Amino acid sequence: MTIRTNNTNSDEPSVDEPRQKSQSTWGIVAGASLISTGLAAYEIVPASVTPVIRDSLHIGPTIAGFLVGIMFGTAVIASLPAGAILDRTDSRTAMLFAVLTLFVAGTWGWVAGHHGDYRSVIASRALGGVAYVVVWNAGIDIVSRAANSENRATAVGIFTASGPIGFALGQGTGPLIAERFGWPAIFLAFTGLTFVGLVVFWPASRGFGTSRGEAPSIQEFGAVLRNRSVWSIGLLGFLGYALYLFVNSWGSSYLTVELGFSLAISGLLVALFPAIGVVSRISSGLISDRVFGGRRQPIVLGSFGVAAPLVLVFTRFRSLPLLVALLLLTGFAVQLTLGLSFTYVREVVDPRVAATAVAFQTSIGLAGAFLAPIAGGVIVDVAGFDTAFVLAGILALCGIVVAWRAPEPARL
């Protein structure tokens, strides 16, 4: 009689385990990306209907600017504490609470908008900023943990592409939503997308949320802030985001004021700059993983190396086809760094404090995003667009120097 051996309790991995892990990884990427897309759309959507909001609340352009800017400011302040908490808790649960927080913030903003209470609208947006930074940091942390080292940058690059997708969604649909349901509805409109993302993310991420081992100590947390490699990569993020927001903020004004294009044409042209980020942020990881065998430094070096001359000569051209080409190439080059830097920074620290390193990168990068439009406006007022773009090009040249000296992380 033949005796069959039951191997269900064997320690050897099942042949289906790699396939199941791969399916879980891409389920995590898809779900987290949908959540982040909804939050990015919520972040930018007031910019699409600013004139309507100003007329309704009787506010000026500077105050109206806080409707978008408050989220960047909140993220800069909240990012590092959020990362420290994520290293000591479950990133999966943090994503759940962030989605619920966005729903509260969106409902609060909707009610406050109907009552014409500007201060409450701003406060609701600050709460939404906390939800945004938690989703961004937790999403990068859990996607990085779920992916293999061979495709980690690719997976994170896909996740970071949710930013420009969300911006395009918010800018494109905001006026339609405001016209149909009233402008306060823009604060609720994208919460549904985050819930859909959560439905995809939650089952796929089971078992991936909690860090292995004990929570990092205060000394280990401090070591991240003293790590020169972390600061180098953080500076690359600061410079990359500064260039990204400078062109986004002042490119359209330059085309309208200096070249005489209509606002509609200028807006359409400058929209190409962030839109190409969907391709750029995903391809940064693919190029790094597949072409350079996981090396990160060549990508950021090439990013600034291409962007610097393009920004420096941007105001020298007036041909529409050339301007389109410049915006596409510059947007692609700048966002190579934005897509890769979050994978890059977590690979130069101990895995136990990887979320803290990502949070630091987020905070430093968004500081550049917060400061660049303000500094750009001052320079434009004082010295004009030509000088502003030259100084932005010099920032890109500084990026080349920093990228040249950037460390190459060991493969995990």
N, C-alpha and C positions, 0 to 999 in steps of 0.2 A: 504494500500500500504506500502510495506516495504522500508524503506529508508536505503541505504547503506552509511556507513561512510567511507570517504577517510582518511586513516591514513598515507598517504605518507609524511605529514609534521609533524608527531608526533615526540616528542623529544626522544621517546623510541627507543633504538637501534634495528636494523633489526636483525633477526635470522641469516642472511647471513654475518653480519659484522665481527664476529670472524673468520669465514672461509676466508673472503676476506683479513682480516688483516694478517692471517697466510700465505696465498698465497703471499701477498706482502712482508712479512718478508723473506720468503725463496727465493723469486725472488731477493730481495736485496742481500741476502747472496750469491746466485749463481753468480749474475752479478759482485758484488764487488770482489768476489774470482777470477773470470776470469781475471778481470783487474789486480789484484795484482799478479796473476800467471804470466801474461805476463811481468810485470815489474820485478819480481824476476828472470825470465829467462834472461831478458835483463841485469840485474845486474851481473849475474854470468857467462854469456856465453863467455866472453873473456878468462876466465881461461881454457876453453876446447880447445882453439886453440892458446895458448900462444906461442908455438914454431914457428908457422906459422907467427904470428904477429911480433915476434922478428926478424925473418929472413927478413920480408918485410920492416920493419921500421928501421932495424939495431940498435936495442936497447938492453940493458942488462936486466937481470932478475929483478933487483930492480926497474928500471923505468917501466918495463912491469907490475909490481905488482900494480902500480897506476891505471891501467885500471879497476881493481875491487875495490881497496882500496879507490879511490877517491869518490865513491858513499857512502861508509860508513862514510867517513869524512864529506862530504856534509850533509848527513842526521843528523849527530850529531849536526852540527851547525844550520841547518835549522829547526829542529824538533820543538823546543820550540816556535820560532816565528810563525811557521805554526799553531801550536795548539792554540796560542793566537788569531790568525786571524780566525780560524775555530769557536771559541766561539763567534765571532762577525759577522759571515757571514753564508752563506748557504753551508753546507757540500756537498750537492748534486751538486751544481754548481761547487764547488771546484774539485770534481771528474772529471767533464767534462773538465775543464781547464787543469787538470793534464794529462789526456789522450792526449789532443792536444799538450801539452808540450812535452810528450814523443815522439810523431810523429815528432815534430821539432828537438828534440835531436837525434832521430834515423836517420833522413835524414841528419842532419849535420854531424854525425859520419860517415855515409856511404860515403858522398862526401869527407870528410877529409881523410878517409882511402884510397880512390882511389888516392888522391893527395899525399899520404905519409906524411901528416902534423900531426905529433904526438901531438903537442900542441893543435891543434883544436879538435883532437879526445878526449883528456883529458877534454877540456872545454865542449864538448858535453856531456860527461859522468857526469860532475858536474851538468849540467842542468837536465839530467835524474835523478840524485840523488834528486833534488828538487821535481820532479814529483813523485818519489817513496815515499818520506816521506809524501807528501800530501795525496796520495792514502792510505797509511798505516793508518795514523791518522784519516783521514776523513772516511775511511771504518770502522774502529773500532767504531768511534763515531756514525755513522748512523746505523750500524748493532745493536749496543747496544741500541740505542733509539727505533728501530723498534721492537726488541724482547721483550717478556714479561720477568718479573723478574725470572720466573720459568725456562726459557730456555735461558737466556741471555748468560751465560758462554758457553753453547753448541754452540750457533750461532757464538759467537766470536771465539771459538775454531776452528770451521769449516773454518772461514775466515782466521785465522792465519796459517792453514794448507796449504794455498796457497804458503807460503814461500818455504817449502821443495819440493812441487810439481813443482814450478817454477825452483828451483835449478836443480832438476832431468831433467826437460825438456831442460833447457839450456845446461847442461853438455852432455846430450845424443844426442841432435840434432845439436849442434854447429858445430862439425866436418863435418857432412853431408852437412849442409848449406854452409860452407866454401869451401868444395870440389866442390860443384855443381855451386855456384854462386860467389865465391870469398869471402875472409874473411870479407871485409867491410859489406857484406850483413847481417852479424849477428846482426848488430845494428838496422836494419829495420825489421828483420824477425818476431819479436814478437809484433810489433805494431798492427798487424791484430787481434791478440787475445784480446788485450785491447779494440779494437773497438767492437768486438763481445760482450765482457763483458758489455760495455757501452750500447749497444742495449738492453740487458736483464735488466740492472740496472736502466736505466732512467725511463721507465714507472712504474716499481715496486716501485720506491722510491719517487714518487710524494707525497708531503705533509710531508715527514719525514726529510728533510734536515735542516730546520731552527729550532734553539732553541726557546723555548717558553720564553716570557718575554723579558726584556731589556738585552742588552749586559752586561756582567760582568764588574765591575769597575776595575780600576788599583789596588785598595786595595784588591779586591777579587782575582785578578790574583796573587798578592804578597802573599796572604794567602796560595795558593797552594805550593809555594816555601818554606813557613815556616812550612808546615804541616809535623809533624814527621812521621805520618803513610805513607804519600806519599814517604818520603825518605826511610823508611823501605822497602816498596815494590819496590822502585827504586833500592835499593841495591840488593834485590833478583834478579831483572832483570839483573843487572850488572854482578853478579856472575854467573847466568845461561848462559848468552851469552858468558862470558869469557870461561867457560868450553866448551860450544858448539863449539866455533871457535878454541879453543886450540886443541881439538881432531880432528876437521876437517882439521886443518892446518898441524899438526905434526904427526897424527896417521899413515898416509901412509908412511912418511919418516922413522918412527920407524920400521914399518914392513919390509921395504926394507933394511935399513942400518943395523939394529940389528938382524933381523930374516932371512934375505936373500930371502924374497919373491920377485917375479918380480914386476915391476911397475904396470903391468896390474892387477895382483892378489891383490896387496896392495890397488890399487884404488878401485877395486870392493868391497873389504872387508870394507874399510872405508866409502864407499857410503852407506852401511847399516845404519851407524850412523845417518845421516840426514834423510834417507828415512823412518825410523820408525816413524819420527815425524808426518807423515800424520795420523797415528793411534793415537799417543800420544797426539797431540795438540787437536784433536777432542774429545778424550776420557777424557781429563782433565776436560772439561766442563760438559760432561755427568756424570762423577763420582761425581763432585762437586754438580751438580744440583740434581741428582737422588739418590745418595747414602748418601751424607752428608747434604742433605736438603738445599743446597745453601751455605754451609760453604766453605771458600776458604783456610783458614790456614792449615787444615790437608793435603791438596793436595801438597802445596809447602814444607811442612815439610817432607812428604813422598818422594817427589822428590829428595831433597838433602840427605835425610837419606839413600836412596837406591844408589844414585850416588856416594857418598863419598867413601865407601869401594871398589866399583868396580873400580874407577879411581886409588885409592891407590895401588891396587894389579894388575893393568893391565899389567905391565911389568914383572910380575912373571910367566906368562903363555906363552907357546910356541905352544901348541896344537891348530891346526886350528879350530876344532869344538868349543873349549872353547873360542877362540878369537872371533869367530862369535857370540857366546852367550853373551860375555861381551859387544861387540859393540852394539848389539841389546838392551840389558837390560839398558846399560848406556845411549844410545840415547833416549830410551823411557823415562827413569827417568828424565833426564835433560830437555827434551822438555815438560814435564808436567808443569813446571814453565813457560816456554816460551809461552805456549798456554793460561795459565790462568791469568798471571800477568796483562794483559791489561784490562780484565774485573775487576779484583781485585782493581786496582788503581783508577778507575773511581767511585767505590762504596764507597770510603772513603772521597770523597769531595762533595761539592755542585754540583748538576747536571748542573748548569749554567757554571761551569768551568771544566766540565768533559773532554772536548777535550784538554784543557791545561794539565790536569793531564796525559792523554794518551800520549801527545806529550813529556812531561817530561820523562815518562817511556821509550818511544822510544829512546830519546836522551841518557839517562843513560845506557840503555841496549846496544845500538850500540857503546857507548864508550868502554864497555867491549869487544865487538866484534872487535873493531879497535885495542885495546891495546894487547889483548891476543896473537895473532900470533907473534907480535913483541917481547913481553916479553918472550914468549916461545922460540923463536929463540935465543935470548941472553942466556937464561938458558941452552939450549941444547948445544950451542957452548962452554959455560964456564964449565958446570958441567955434561952434558950428559942427555940422555933420562930418566934414572931412577929418577934423581933428579927433572926433569921437571914434570914428572907425579906425583911424591910425592907432590910437591908444588901445582899442580892442585887439588890433593885430599884434601890438606889443605884448599884451597878455598871452596871446597864443604863442609868441616866441618864447616867453617865460615857460610856457607849458612844454616846449621842446626841451629846454634845459632840464626841467624837473623830470620829464619822462626819460631822458638820456641816463639820468642817475638813479632811476627807480629800480628797486630790487626785483629779482625774479624769484617768486615763491617756490618752495619745494613742492613737488606733486604729492598729494596725500594718498 
